[in-house]
């Protein structure tokens, strides 16, 4: 039921959030999506009842929805036309590898620590770090463009 609900959010919100990404910018949409996912991931262990879990997973699915369109649009903007399909394929492949390794790594870490909560919060920390790196890179690129 969880994945069905998250998929329903994606089906219902994809067009709206894609417009939102076009208006506010792909980089900001990626950062916003990552912020929603990482904050949901970090707070999930603190949920005390089904309503809290549903709300947290709802925010997670909104972040996931933002990341279903914004990165593809971003790659389409920054990769030259003759290599665009390769860029999108690399993005998709990296995402799939991340899902496989992330789930395996989180599970192994949870087994080692004896605690899924710590593993989820560590994964959130990794996502925050990657998001920060992307934000810094985008900020520095814009600063360089303004100077030139």
Beta strands, then each sheet from edge to edge (+ up, - down):
end
